[in-house]
């Protein structure tokens, strides 16, 4: 269980995700204990703790931990040119490094299609399903920014994290999804965090829906898998959050050290280049909204039919998360309302509650 005050604040966070025919699950973690709150439409035959959701860009956290693990194993230099990992990456500019991809400072655009084209002609309903490794490598041959030397800045890039995943797969000689499962997901004991659902998992899957509650296509991935391919449960995220807390407080294994490395600020986004209120780590965003309170780690995720967020405060040994099959972020008005609800400040309030 979690304290009553925390449960109330978690419910307040969940309210922004609720809607017609949607399932919303909230998670609170305190030390080794966790509590689960559910709202909306149940998934038949599954408890709220067992329901599987698309977690979208929270995948980037796991992709970055995989990078940090390969660094800890001495297989990857995070500051060396990415193209050193494979001859197939020869067209990737020398200035792009694994670290710049994990920290969104590579200068790559958000997606593989120019934003003006995406606005004029909407992307397919499953936008990354047909973008292959071959397409990704060919994209660099025609990229106009290839020869530009730009000032280091922060610009969120799905394309960059997808490239990072493919580069690690090329380095290790196996598909990204298999590599991630073997070296990160399985060792963490995450039994429902995967890109490929079994029959039992499909039964427990909260089908993605738009804000009106209408079913939309689940997203599938090829070369962009590292940016958003995973599905998960709050049960798995509770276990993951506990491991992150333990790893930051007292790392014991190589994987613990990799998790620790992933939480270190790389690009500070505060005034005069300081780490407060926000800094980009490897995958994670580090947030400190109150000078008197400890920082917390954060990432959210969104697909056409799912919106979610994960927050971990290692110093307090606490975490919270919201998972839903409501495509809020794909709807301009609902996305704005979610932004106005200031979930980051509400997460800070959650950690402050006794």
LINSUL-V772471 format. One line per field, one symbol per residue. ss: DSSP state (~ for helix, > for strand, _ for the rest). phi: phi as a letter, one per 30 degrees, with the letter a starting at -180 (. if undefined). A space follows every 10 residues. Layout:
ss: ???
phi: ???
This chain:
ss: ___~~~~~~~ ~~~~~_____ __>>>>>>>> __>>>>>>>> _______~~~ _>>>_~~~~~ ~~~~~~~~~~ ~~________ >~~~~_~~~_ ______>~~~ ~~________ ____~~~~~~ __________ __~~~~~~~~ ~~________ _______~~~ ~~~~~~~~~~ ~~___~~~~~ ~~~~~_____ ___>____~~ ~~~_>___>_ ____>_____ ____~~~~__ >>_~~~~~~~ ~~~~~~~~~_ ___~~~~~~~ ~~____>>__ ~~~____>>> ____>>>___ _____>>>>> >>____>>>> >>>~~~_>>> >>>>_>_~~~ _~~~~~~~~~ __~~~~~~~~ ~~__
phi: .ceedddddd ddddedcdad hccbbcbbbb idcbbbcbbi ddceibdedc dcbdchddee dddddeeddd dddicbcdcd eedddaddce ddedddcedd ddchbdiddd bdceeddddd bededcdcdc cceedddded dcdddecdcc ddbcbebded dddedddddd dciaeedddd ddcbddddic dccacbcddd dddcddedbd ddidebdddb bcdceddadd cabddddddd ddddedddda dbcddeddde edcdecbdcd ehiddcdbbd cdjdcccbdb dccddbcbac aabdbabaab bbcedchbab abbaccdedd cedddddddd dhdddddedd dddc
